[in-house]
Every structure is written in C-alpha cells, then in structure tokens.
Amino acid sequence: MVLLFASFLSLLTTVYGLTLSLQQVNNWSTSSTDPTSAPTSTAASSTAGSTSTAALPVSSAPAAVTVPHWGQCGGLTWSGPTVCGAPFTCTESSSPYYWECL
C-alpha cells in the first residue's frame, strides 16, 4: 500500500509539480482505515524555483473510426461507421441498403 501511494505521489509530482511534506503524507496514510473517508489535510505547497512540466494533451473526442477499402460504410438502416479511409469514398453499391468504400 505504501509503495502504491509512493508511486501515486511521484506521478502527481511529475505531472502537476505538487510537493507534499513527509508529515502530510504520514498524517494522510494513517488518519483512517476507512477507504471512503477523506484525508483531513490535503493542502499541497508549491516550492519556489520548481521546474514546470508540460501538461499531457487531452482529447475529448474519441479517435475516428474509418472503414477500410471494400468495407460497408452506409445504407438504409446502417448504424456503423460512415467515414472511409483515404483515398476511398462511400459509394452506393447494388442496393440502397449497402454502401461500400471504393
């Protein structure tokens, strides 16, 4: 448990530049055995002259799913992906129920 917490603390320090004193860590880790209770002291102090770290990019949109060559990309009642991978375009095949990437 202590190793897991130390790894988490290291991650916070790396990503956010946070620094907690050893006393704050000990108070938090021994304050309660109930995992639902909040720590009594969560204040983090920043150190003067600390180096800044770049924030990780966060994307709110999921990666676009593209349909490969010959894959179905549309048609009546189709509910799957509709964007073809380059350089293909979604083209109506023999019926209005089946469109494919050509």
N, CA, C and O atoms as a Tinker XYZ file with bonds, in Angstrom:
   408  protein
     1  N      0.831000   -1.192000    0.000000    73     2
     2  CA     0.000000    0.000000    0.000000    64     1     3
     3  C      0.870000    1.249000    0.000000    63     2     4     5
     4  O      0.581000    2.215000   -0.707000    81     3
     5  N      1.935000    1.227000    0.793000    73     3     6
     6  CA     2.821000    2.385000    0.866000    64     5     7
     7  C      3.526000    2.579000   -0.473000    63     6     8     9
     8  O      3.704000    3.712000   -0.920000    81     7
     9  N      3.930000    1.477000   -1.119000    73     7    10
    10  CA     4.591000    1.575000   -2.416000    64     9    11
    11  C      3.646000    2.147000   -3.468000    63    10    12    13
    12  O      4.051000    2.960000   -4.299000    81    11
    13  N      2.398000    1.722000   -3.429000    73    11    14
    14  CA     1.402000    2.246000   -4.365000    64    13    15
    15  C      1.204000    3.744000   -4.149000    63    14    16    17
    16  O      1.132000    4.514000   -5.107000    81    15
    17  N      1.116000    4.146000   -2.894000    73    15    18
    18  CA     0.948000    5.565000   -2.590000    64    17    19
    19  C      2.172000    6.362000   -3.024000    63    18    20    21
    20  O      2.040000    7.468000   -3.550000    81    19
    21  N      3.356000    5.810000   -2.809000    73    19    22
    22  CA     4.583000    6.500000   -3.216000    64    21    23
    23  C      4.626000    6.672000   -4.731000    63    22    24    25
    24  O      5.062000    7.712000   -5.225000    81    23
    25  N      4.181000    5.669000   -5.463000    73    23    26
    26  CA     4.132000    5.771000   -6.926000    64    25    27
    27  C      3.145000    6.842000   -7.354000    63    26    28    29
    28  O      3.420000    7.622000   -8.265000    81    27
    29  N      1.993000    6.877000   -6.690000    73    27    30
    30  CA     0.980000    7.887000   -6.995000    64    29    31
    31  C      1.513000    9.283000   -6.692000    63    30    32    33
    32  O      1.316000   10.208000   -7.480000    81    31
    33  N      2.177000    9.436000   -5.573000    73    31    34
    34  CA     2.743000   10.723000   -5.193000    64    33    35
    35  C      3.797000   11.160000   -6.198000    63    34    36    37
    36  O      3.875000   12.337000   -6.548000    81    35
    37  N      4.601000   10.224000   -6.659000    73    35    38
    38  CA     5.612000   10.528000   -7.665000    64    37    39
    39  C      4.967000   10.996000   -8.961000    63    38    40    41
    40  O      5.456000   11.926000   -9.602000    81    39
    41  N      3.871000   10.354000   -9.347000    73    39    42
    42  CA     3.145000   10.753000  -10.551000    64    41    43
    43  C      2.589000   12.164000  -10.405000    63    42    44    45
    44  O      2.700000   12.971000  -11.328000    81    43
    45  N      1.992000   12.471000   -9.252000    73    43    46
    46  CA     1.471000   13.822000   -9.022000    64    45    47
    47  C      2.582000   14.859000   -9.092000    63    46    48    49
    48  O      2.402000   15.937000   -9.659000    81    47
    49  N      3.718000   14.530000   -8.520000    73    47    50
    50  CA     4.844000   15.454000   -8.530000    64    49    51
    51  C      5.320000   15.691000   -9.954000    63    50    52    53
    52  O      5.623000   16.823000  -10.333000    81    51
    53  N      5.387000   14.626000  -10.743000    73    51    54
    54  CA     5.853000   14.743000  -12.122000    64    53    55
    55  C      4.873000   15.517000  -12.984000    63    54    56    57
    56  O      5.280000   16.402000  -13.737000    81    55
    57  N      3.591000   15.201000  -12.890000    73    55    58
    58  CA     2.597000   15.801000  -13.772000    64    57    59
    59  C      2.199000   17.200000  -13.330000    63    58    60    61
    60  O      2.111000   18.104000  -14.161000    81    59
    61  N      1.959000   17.395000  -12.048000    73    59    62
    62  CA     1.421000   18.668000  -11.572000    64    61    63
    63  C      2.425000   19.531000  -10.820000    63    62    64    65
    64  O      2.115000   20.677000  -10.493000    81    63
    65  N      3.595000   19.026000  -10.542000    73    63    66
    66  CA     4.576000   19.793000   -9.802000    64    65    67
    67  C      4.207000   19.971000   -8.342000    63    66    68    69
    68  O      4.638000   20.940000   -7.717000    81    67
    69  N      3.415000   19.057000   -7.779000    73    67    70
    70  CA     2.990000   19.162000   -6.386000    64    69    71
    71  C      4.066000   18.602000   -5.467000    63    70    72    73
    72  O      4.781000   17.665000   -5.820000    81    71
    73  N      4.163000   19.183000   -4.301000    73    71    74
    74  CA     5.087000   18.682000   -3.300000    64    73    75
    75  C      4.351000   18.595000   -1.974000    63    74    76    77
    76  O      3.781000   19.583000   -1.512000    81    75
    77  N      4.361000   17.432000   -1.366000    73    75    78
    78  CA     3.762000   17.242000   -0.049000    64    77    79
    79  C      4.877000   16.937000    0.933000    63    78    80    81
    80  O      5.847000   16.258000    0.596000    81    79
    81  N      4.735000   17.442000    2.142000    73    79    82
    82  CA     5.738000   17.133000    3.146000    64    81    83
    83  C      5.542000   15.708000    3.632000    63    82    84    85
    84  O      4.450000   15.151000    3.513000    81    83
    85  N      6.587000   15.123000    4.174000    73    83    86
    86  CA     6.506000   13.762000    4.697000    64    85    87
    87  C      5.480000   13.683000    5.817000    63    86    88    89
    88  O      4.795000   12.670000    5.954000    81    87
    89  N      5.364000   14.740000    6.620000    73    87    90
    90  CA     4.372000   14.755000    7.695000    64    89    91
    91  C      2.957000   14.712000    7.125000    63    90    92    93
    92  O      2.105000   14.008000    7.667000    81    91
    93  N      2.686000   15.442000    6.053000    73    91    94
    94  CA     1.366000   15.412000    5.432000    64    93    95
    95  C      1.051000   14.023000    4.899000    63    94    96    97
    96  O     -0.079000   13.549000    5.024000    81    95
    97  N      2.038000   13.373000    4.309000    73    95    98
    98  CA     1.836000   12.024000    3.780000    64    97    99
    99  C      1.551000   11.058000    4.912000    63    98   100   101
   100  O      0.629000   10.248000    4.816000    81    99
   101  N      2.329000   11.131000    5.986000    73    99   102
   102  CA     2.113000   10.231000    7.119000    64   101   103
   103  C      0.765000   10.477000    7.771000    63   102   104   105
   104  O      0.075000    9.522000    8.129000    81   103
   105  N      0.374000   11.736000    7.933000    73   103   106
   106  CA    -0.930000   12.043000    8.518000    64   105   107
   107  C     -2.050000   11.488000    7.662000    63   106   108   109
   108  O     -3.025000   10.941000    8.178000    81   107
   109  N     -1.909000   11.627000    6.360000    73   107   110
   110  CA    -2.963000   11.143000    5.464000    64   109   111
   111  C     -3.039000    9.623000    5.473000    63   110   112   113
   112  O     -4.132000    9.060000    5.539000    81   111
   113  N     -1.896000    8.953000    5.408000    73   111   114
   114  CA    -1.921000    7.498000    5.285000    64   113   115
   115  C     -2.298000    6.800000    6.582000    63   114   116   117
   116  O     -2.719000    5.644000    6.549000    81   115
   117  N     -2.158000    7.470000    7.729000    73   115   118
   118  CA    -2.502000    6.831000    9.000000    64   117   119
   119  C     -3.753000    7.408000    9.631000    63   118   120   121
   120  O     -4.140000    6.978000   10.718000    81   119
   121  N     -4.398000    8.370000    8.983000    73   119   122
   122  CA    -5.537000    9.036000    9.606000    64   121   123
   123  C     -6.753000    8.142000    9.723000    63   122   124   125
   124  O     -7.532000    8.300000   10.662000    81   123
   125  N     -6.943000    7.212000    8.808000    73   123   126
   126  CA    -8.137000    6.380000    8.850000    64   125   127
   127  C     -7.920000    5.127000    8.028000    63   126   128   129
   128  O     -7.190000    5.136000    7.037000    81   127
   129  N     -8.560000    4.053000    8.448000    73   127   130
   130  CA    -8.516000    2.831000    7.650000    64   129   131
   131  C     -9.750000    2.708000    6.785000    63   130   132   133
   132  O     -9.858000    1.773000    5.992000    81   131
   133  N    -10.687000    3.640000    6.922000    73   131   134
   134  CA   -11.906000    3.632000    6.113000    64   133   135
   135  C    -11.587000    4.226000    4.745000    63   134   136   137
   136  O    -11.248000    5.407000    4.663000    81   135
   137  N    -11.684000    3.441000    3.659000    73   135   138
   138  CA   -11.312000    3.958000    2.340000    64   137   139
   139  C    -12.262000    5.030000    1.816000    63   138   140   141
   140  O    -11.935000    5.702000    0.838000    81   139
   141  N    -13.424000    5.209000    2.434000    73   139   142
   142  CA   -14.367000    6.217000    1.950000    64   141   143
   143  C    -14.185000    7.558000    2.620000    63   142   144   145
   144  O    -14.757000    8.551000    2.168000    81   143
   145  N    -13.401000    7.619000    3.692000    73   143   146
   146  CA   -13.223000    8.898000    4.370000    64   145   147
   147  C    -12.161000    9.721000    3.655000    63   146   148   149
   148  O    -11.195000    9.185000    3.112000    81   147
   149  N    -12.360000   11.021000    3.668000    73   147   150
   150  CA   -11.428000   11.930000    3.012000    64   149   151
   151  C    -10.279000   12.238000    3.954000    63   150   152   153
   152  O    -10.461000   12.205000    5.171000    81   151
   153  N     -9.116000   12.533000    3.432000    73   151   154
   154  CA    -7.998000   12.919000    4.293000    64   153   155
   155  C     -8.298000   14.248000    4.981000    63   154   156   157
   156  O     -9.004000   15.099000    4.439000    81   155
   157  N     -7.749000   14.412000    6.186000    73   155   158
   158  CA    -8.029000   15.621000    6.944000    64   157   159
   159  C     -7.213000   16.799000    6.452000    63   158   160   161
   160  O     -7.648000   17.941000    6.594000    81   159
   161  N     -6.059000   16.562000    5.885000    73   159   162
   162  CA    -5.224000   17.644000    5.387000    64   161   163
   163  C     -4.790000   17.308000    3.971000    63   162   164   165
   164  O     -4.055000   16.347000    3.744000    81   163
   165  N     -5.253000   18.109000    3.024000    73   163   166
   166  CA    -4.898000   17.834000    1.634000    64   165   167
   167  C     -4.160000   18.996000    0.995000    63   166   168   169
   168  O     -3.978000   19.026000   -0.222000    81   167
   169  N     -3.733000   19.953000    1.810000    73   167   170
   170  CA    -3.067000   21.120000    1.250000    64   169   171
   171  C     -1.711000   20.733000    0.688000    63   170   172   173
   172  O     -0.937000   20.018000    1.324000    81   171
   173  N     -1.443000   21.207000   -0.491000    73   171   174
   174  CA    -0.147000   20.975000   -1.114000    64   173   175
   175  C      0.545000   22.320000   -1.258000    63   174   176   177
   176  O     -0.071000   23.312000   -1.645000    81   175
   177  N      1.802000   22.339000   -0.950000    73   175   178
   178  CA     2.534000   23.587000   -1.081000    64   177   179
   179  C      3.441000   23.493000   -2.293000    63   178   180   181
   180  O      4.015000   22.441000   -2.579000    81   179
   181  N      3.561000   24.593000   -2.993000    73   179   182
   182  CA     4.471000   24.593000   -4.132000    64   181   183
   183  C      5.816000   25.106000   -3.649000    63   182   184   185
   184  O      5.889000   25.911000   -2.720000    81   183
   185  N      6.859000   24.644000   -4.275000    73   183   186
   186  CA     8.185000   25.075000   -3.879000    64   185   187
   187  C      8.665000   26.152000   -4.826000    63   186   188   189
   188  O      8.395000   26.114000   -6.027000    81   187
   189  N      9.375000   27.107000   -4.273000    73   187   190
   190  CA     9.913000   28.186000   -5.093000    64   189   191
   191  C     11.006000   27.626000   -5.986000    63   190   192   193
   192  O     11.824000   26.813000   -5.556000    81   191
   193  N     11.007000   28.068000   -7.219000    73   191   194
   194  CA    12.040000   27.636000   -8.145000    64   193   195
   195  C     11.808000   26.248000   -8.706000    63   194   196   197
   196  O     12.719000   25.658000   -9.286000    81   195
   197  N     10.627000   25.723000   -8.547000    73   195   198
   198  CA    10.373000   24.384000   -9.076000    64   197   199
   199  C     10.270000   24.456000  -10.591000    63   198   200   201
   200  O      9.862000   25.470000  -11.157000    81   199
   201  N     10.637000   23.387000  -11.217000    73   199   202
   202  CA    10.567000   23.357000  -12.675000    64   201   203
   203  C      9.151000   23.054000  -13.110000    63   202   204   205
   204  O      8.435000   22.292000  -12.460000    81   203
   205  N      8.758000   23.650000  -14.207000    73   203   206
   206  CA     7.411000   23.400000  -14.707000    64   205   207
   207  C      7.434000   22.184000  -15.623000    63   206   208   209
   208  O      8.429000   21.901000  -16.291000    81   207
   209  N      6.323000   21.482000  -15.636000    73   207   210
   210  CA     6.206000   20.323000  -16.513000    64   209   211
   211  C      5.085000   20.578000  -17.494000    63   210   212   213
   212  O      4.100000   21.241000  -17.168000    81   211
   213  N      5.233000   20.061000  -18.675000    73   211   214
   214  CA     4.209000   20.245000  -19.702000    64   213   215
   215  C      3.014000   19.361000  -19.391000    63   214   216   217
   216  O      3.167000   18.216000  -18.968000    81   215
   217  N      1.833000   19.902000  -19.604000    73   215   218
   218  CA     0.612000   19.128000  -19.385000    64   217   219
   219  C      0.441000   18.131000  -20.522000    63   218   220   221
   220  O      0.797000   18.405000  -21.668000    81   219
   221  N     -0.103000   16.986000  -20.190000    73   219   222
   222  CA    -0.369000   15.983000  -21.207000    64   221   223
   223  C     -1.565000   16.411000  -22.038000    63   222   224   225
   224  O     -2.530000   16.942000  -21.489000    81   223
   225  N     -1.527000   16.193000  -23.351000    73   223   226
   226  CA    -2.677000   16.578000  -24.172000    64   225   227
   227  C     -3.882000   15.708000  -23.854000    63   226   228   229
   228  O     -3.759000   14.499000  -23.656000    81   227
   229  N     -5.043000   16.339000  -23.807000    73   227   230
   230  CA    -6.274000   15.620000  -23.510000    64   229   231
   231  C     -7.226000   15.831000  -24.670000    63   230   232   233
   232  O     -7.499000   16.964000  -25.064000    81   231
   233  N     -7.723000   14.748000  -25.208000    73   231   234
   234  CA    -8.667000   14.831000  -26.313000    64   233   235
   235  C    -10.027000   14.407000  -25.804000    63   234   236   237
   236  O    -10.170000   13.334000  -25.218000    81   235
   237  N    -11.034000   15.249000  -26.027000    73   235   238
   238  CA   -12.373000   14.901000  -25.576000    64   237   239
   239  C    -13.109000   14.060000  -26.603000    63   238   240   241
   240  O    -14.107000   13.419000  -26.276000    81   239
   241  N    -12.635000   14.053000  -27.832000    73   239   242
   242  CA   -13.297000   13.278000  -28.884000    64   241   243
   243  C    -12.603000   11.927000  -29.050000    63   242   244   245
   244  O    -11.374000   11.853000  -29.030000    81   243
   245  N    -13.378000   10.871000  -29.211000    73   243   246
   246  CA   -12.747000    9.573000  -29.439000    64   245   247
   247  C    -12.083000    9.547000  -30.812000    63   246   248   249
   248  O    -12.430000   10.332000  -31.695000    81   247
   249  N    -11.142000    8.651000  -30.980000    73   247   250
   250  CA   -10.478000    8.520000  -32.268000    64   249   251
   251  C    -11.496000    8.129000  -33.335000    63   250   252   253
   252  O    -12.359000    7.281000  -33.106000    81   251
   253  N    -11.385000    8.759000  -34.504000    73   251   254
   254  CA   -12.335000    8.488000  -35.584000    64   253   255
   255  C    -12.119000    7.077000  -36.127000    63   254   256   257
   256  O    -10.986000    6.655000  -36.359000    81   255
   257  N    -13.205000    6.368000  -36.321000    73   255   258
   258  CA   -13.142000    5.034000  -36.900000    64   257   259
   259  C    -13.353000    5.183000  -38.393000    63   258   260   261
   260  O    -14.349000    5.762000  -38.827000    81   259
   261  N    -12.422000    4.666000  -39.181000    73   259   262
   262  CA   -12.572000    4.729000  -40.628000    64   261   263
   263  C    -12.790000    3.330000  -41.168000    63   262   264   265
   264  O    -12.264000    2.349000  -40.644000    81   263
   265  N    -13.571000    3.266000  -42.218000    73   263   266
   266  CA   -13.903000    1.993000  -42.848000    64   265   267
   267  C    -12.841000    1.696000  -43.907000    63   266   268   269
   268  O    -12.495000    2.584000  -44.687000    81   267
   269  N    -12.318000    0.476000  -43.952000    73   267   270
   270  CA   -11.298000    0.134000  -44.948000    64   269   271
   271  C    -11.908000   -0.084000  -46.337000    63   270   272   273
   272  O    -13.128000   -0.137000  -46.491000    81   271
   273  N    -11.048000   -0.205000  -47.328000    73   271   274
   274  CA   -11.476000   -0.479000  -48.704000    64   273   275
   275  C    -12.363000   -1.717000  -48.736000    63   274   276   277
   276  O    -12.035000   -2.723000  -48.106000    81   275
   277  N    -13.459000   -1.666000  -49.443000    73   275   278
   278  CA   -14.466000   -2.711000  -49.597000    64   277   279
   279  C    -15.370000   -2.867000  -48.369000    63   278   280   281
   280  O    -16.280000   -3.695000  -48.396000    81   279
   281  N    -15.158000   -2.120000  -47.324000    73   279   282
   282  CA   -15.988000   -2.234000  -46.125000    64   281   283
   283  C    -17.297000   -1.483000  -46.263000    63   282   284   285
   284  O    -17.395000   -0.533000  -47.039000    81   283
   285  N    -18.313000   -1.911000  -45.503000    73   283   286
   286  CA   -19.606000   -1.226000  -45.539000    64   285   287
   287  C    -19.496000    0.089000  -44.790000    63   286   288   289
   288  O    -18.971000    0.150000  -43.678000    81   287
   289  N    -20.002000    1.141000  -45.422000    73   287   290
   290  CA   -19.911000    2.470000  -44.829000    64   289   291
   291  C    -21.258000    3.177000  -44.763000    63   290   292   293
   292  O    -21.329000    4.323000  -44.319000    81   291
   293  N    -22.324000    2.517000  -45.196000    73   291   294
   294  CA   -23.615000    3.171000  -45.150000    64   293   295
   295  C    -24.697000    2.334000  -45.788000    63   294   296   297
   296  O    -24.485000    1.180000  -46.159000    81   295
   297  N    -25.862000    2.943000  -45.908000    73   295   298
   298  CA   -27.025000    2.292000  -46.480000    64   297   299
   299  C    -28.210000    2.454000  -45.541000    63   298   300   301
   300  O    -28.055000    2.851000  -44.386000    81   299
   301  N    -29.385000    2.142000  -46.049000    73   299   302
   302  CA   -30.587000    2.214000  -45.220000    64   301   303
   303  C    -30.433000    1.280000  -44.029000    63   302   304   305
   304  O    -29.987000    0.144000  -44.193000    81   303
   305  N    -30.783000    1.725000  -42.866000    73   303   306
   306  CA   -30.696000    1.032000  -41.570000    64   305   307
   307  C    -29.261000    0.820000  -41.083000    63   306   308   309
   308  O    -29.074000    0.177000  -40.050000    81   307
   309  N    -28.243000    1.328000  -41.776000    73   307   310
   310  CA   -26.854000    1.154000  -41.332000    64   309   311
   311  C    -26.582000    2.071000  -40.149000    63   310   312   313
   312  O    -26.897000    3.260000  -40.199000    81   311
   313  N    -25.996000    1.522000  -39.078000    73   311   314
   314  CA   -25.702000    2.335000  -37.897000    64   313   315
   315  C    -24.222000    2.304000  -37.533000    63   314   316   317
   316  O    -23.836000    2.788000  -36.469000    81   315
   317  N    -23.394000    1.741000  -38.403000    73   315   318
   318  CA   -21.958000    1.657000  -38.136000    64   317   319
   319  C    -21.212000    2.886000  -38.622000    63   318   320   321
   320  O    -21.821000    3.910000  -38.932000    81   319
   321  N    -19.881000    2.780000  -38.687000    73   319   322
   322  CA   -19.071000    3.913000  -39.137000    64   321   323
   323  C    -19.360000    4.264000  -40.594000    63   322   324   325
   324  O    -19.687000    3.391000  -41.399000    81   323
   325  N    -19.238000    5.538000  -40.920000    73   323   326
   326  CA   -19.587000    6.013000  -42.262000    64   325   327
   327  C    -18.450000    6.746000  -42.960000    63   326   328   329
   328  O    -18.639000    7.241000  -44.072000    81   327
   329  N    -17.293000    6.829000  -42.351000    73   327   330
   330  CA   -16.169000    7.547000  -42.945000    64   329   331
   331  C    -15.169000    6.537000  -43.487000    63   330   332   333
   332  O    -14.686000    5.673000  -42.756000    81   331
   333  N    -14.864000    6.655000  -44.776000    73   331   334
   334  CA   -13.903000    5.754000  -45.417000    64   333   335
   335  C    -12.483000    6.258000  -45.202000    63   334   336   337
   336  O    -12.236000    7.462000  -45.132000    81   335
   337  N    -11.558000    5.312000  -45.099000    73   335   338
   338  CA   -10.154000    5.675000  -45.028000    64   337   339
   339  C     -9.698000    6.230000  -46.369000    63   338   340   341
   340  O    -10.226000    5.856000  -47.416000    81   339
   341  N     -8.714000    7.127000  -46.332000    73   339   342
   342  CA    -8.212000    7.745000  -47.564000    64   341   343
   343  C     -7.595000    6.673000  -48.457000    63   342   344   345
   344  O     -6.968000    5.751000  -47.935000    81   343
   345  N     -7.736000    6.746000  -49.704000    73   343   346
   346  CA    -8.372000    7.742000  -50.568000    64   345   347
   347  C     -9.778000    7.330000  -51.000000    63   346   348   349
   348  O    -10.274000    7.828000  -52.010000    81   347
   349  N    -10.423000    6.442000  -50.267000    73   347   350
   350  CA   -11.696000    5.859000  -50.694000    64   349   351
   351  C    -12.886000    6.744000  -50.318000    63   350   352   353
   352  O    -12.811000    7.565000  -49.404000    81   351
   353  N    -13.990000    6.551000  -51.057000    73   351   354
   354  CA   -15.224000    7.276000  -50.770000    64   353   355
   355  C    -16.364000    6.287000  -50.629000    63   354   356   357
   356  O    -16.346000    5.213000  -51.232000    81   355
   357  N    -17.349000    6.650000  -49.835000    73   355   358
   358  CA   -18.505000    5.792000  -49.593000    64   357   359
   359  C    -19.434000    5.880000  -50.806000    63   358   360   361
   360  O    -19.954000    6.947000  -51.132000    81   359
   361  N    -19.628000    4.748000  -51.461000    73   359   362
   362  CA   -20.369000    4.702000  -52.719000    64   361   363
   363  C    -21.493000    3.685000  -52.627000    63   362   364   365
   364  O    -21.313000    2.593000  -52.088000    81   363
   365  N    -22.672000    4.055000  -53.165000    73   363   366
   366  CA   -23.808000    3.128000  -53.153000    64   365   367
   367  C    -23.485000    1.925000  -54.027000    63   366   368   369
   368  O    -23.057000    2.063000  -55.174000    81   367
   369  N    -23.696000    0.756000  -53.466000    73   367   370
   370  CA   -23.491000   -0.479000  -54.215000    64   369   371
   371  C    -24.820000   -0.882000  -54.838000    63   370   372   373
   372  O    -25.657000   -0.014000  -55.088000    81   371
   373  N    -25.040000   -2.136000  -55.092000    73   371   374
   374  CA   -26.196000   -2.600000  -55.854000    64   373   375
   375  C    -27.553000   -2.285000  -55.237000    63   374   376   377
   376  O    -28.553000   -2.314000  -55.953000    81   375
   377  N    -27.633000   -1.993000  -53.972000    73   375   378
   378  CA   -28.930000   -1.685000  -53.370000    64   377   379
   379  C    -28.790000   -0.504000  -52.420000    63   378   380   381
   380  O    -27.677000   -0.174000  -52.009000    81   379
   381  N    -29.901000    0.141000  -52.065000    73   379   382
   382  CA   -29.807000    1.271000  -51.131000    64   381   383
   383  C    -29.465000    0.819000  -49.706000    63   382   384   385
   384  O    -29.223000    1.655000  -48.835000    81   383
   385  N    -29.443000   -0.482000  -49.466000    73   383   386
   386  CA   -29.123000   -0.992000  -48.135000    64   385   387
   387  C    -27.630000   -1.222000  -47.934000    63   386   388   389
   388  O    -27.200000   -1.494000  -46.813000    81   387
   389  N    -26.835000   -1.121000  -48.986000    73   387   390
   390  CA   -25.408000   -1.412000  -48.852000    64   389   391
   391  C    -24.579000   -0.384000  -49.610000    63   390   392   393
   392  O    -24.656000   -0.293000  -50.835000    81   391
   393  N    -23.793000    0.383000  -48.881000    73   391   394
   394  CA   -22.827000    1.308000  -49.448000    64   393   395
   395  C    -21.458000    0.820000  -49.000000    63   394   396   397
   396  O    -21.315000    0.329000  -47.881000    81   395
   397  N    -20.445000    0.950000  -49.863000    73   395   398
   398  CA   -19.114000    0.469000  -49.506000    64   397   399
   399  C    -18.040000    1.467000  -49.894000    63   398   400   401
   400  O    -18.247000    2.344000  -50.733000    81   399
   401  N    -16.895000    1.310000  -49.263000    73   399   402
   402  CA   -15.763000    2.198000  -49.537000    64   401   403
   403  C    -15.037000    1.725000  -50.790000    63   402   404   405
   404  O    -14.445000    0.646000  -50.817000    81   403
   405  N    -15.094000    2.551000  -51.818000    73   403   406
   406  CA   -14.426000    2.232000  -53.091000    64   405   407
   407  C    -13.468000    3.346000  -53.460000    63   406   408
   408  O    -12.807000    3.273000  -54.496000    81   407
